[in-house]
Amino acid sequence: MAFLLRKAAVIAALIVVVVSAAAGAAADTPLTVSESLGVLAFANRMPIALSPDGEWVAYTVEDDRKRESTSDERYTFYTRSGVFTEAVGCDVWLTNTRTGESRNLTQGKGTSSSPVWSPDGKQLAFYSDRGGMEAIWIWERGSGQMRQLSQAIPRPFFNFQVVRWSPDGRTILAKVLPEGMTVEQAADLITPPIAPAVESGKKKGVTVQVFRAEPVKKEEGGAKRLENDSWMNRYLGDLALIDVASGKVEHIVSNIKPLGYWFSPDGQTIAYDDWKGIEENTQQPVYELAVYDVARRRSRVLVPKAEMDYGISVSFSPDSRTIAYLTTKGDCYAVPVAGGEAQNLTPGKHSSFSNDHRAPLWDASGQHI
């Protein structure tokens, strides 16, 4: 534990030095406007990835000077190249925990973000549009070479939606655009194009504007979904398995709104959630928590109504047999992967265990959370 704490302190110190040094100004010299705009920062909600051997830290740094604005409302959430707009202007950086060496791995070519190490630490996967369109790229640590994994376009809405490596390192799980859909078509689903005005020939004069409330449609379990909820299509995507060696893409779950997706420790099961709407008369999001059997190639629902904020407070037990999750109301539940009722592990009065960005942590035995 002491070693881990020391290592964490070293990593934190190194990264602070990297970001501070990137500002390019001495402590006793006032910053120019250009220097102020050029101060680098950690990207919002991007994970920091430590290589399995503890030698390298991979992380995402943003440069606000590279940000772009658009007058087209259709590209508010994603750029024309498919990049999530909060990631625009980012690069993937590496810091060596032994030597302090730091470098910009992606060198400002396009936007690059969300690095994740392979289980053996020999490869680093990340998102980038350096090839023209957003894609998953692989950096080979041994050779230093980069390659685009496939033509599939990743579709993270939040920066915490990174790729997931299978435990054997042969496959990557990712959220991608629905099969056969283009970036332009996806933009139309979120913000439909406005039809050009038709000249009516009528004289200009007083007009009347009618307002109405949007009707709601109840979902099973008491959730509601707006009839005109196109703005929530920003979550829409497929879950896909991508072979690391060949780049072959298999869409395993289609046209859902997943925020979280995870491999089980044994690699035989994938857990994921699907945004279903808002609890009626509240602002509580409701998710369907499901599992995908990798061998049988089929999904089934475990929890039809899981109340979470971002849908990512989910974790597998070490033996892959149980899934735990935290609810917005502050309770911790566990449900068998084989099926059965979700059990509230924290009944009665207690402090809230809710955390919308973190999942329950299991001990090595799987007996305690």
Secondary structure, 3 states (H helix, E strand, C coil): CHHHHHHHHHHHHHHHHHHHHHCCCCCCCCCCHHHHHCCCEECCCCCCEECCCCCEEEEEEECHHHCCCCCCHHHCCECCCCCEHHHCCEEEEEEECCCCCEEECCCCCCCEEEEEECCCCCEEEEEECCCCCCEEEEEECCCCCEEECCCCCECCCCCCCCCEECCCCCEEEEEECCCCCCHHHHHHHHCCCCCCCCCCCCCCCCCCCCCCCCCEEECCCCEEEECCCHHHHHHCEEEEEEECCCCCEEEEEEEECCCCEEECCCCCEEEEEEEEEEECCCCCEEEEEEEEECCCCEEEEEEEEEECCCCCCEEECCCCCEEEEECCCCCEEEEECCCCCCEECCCCCCCCCCCCCCCCCCCCCCCCC
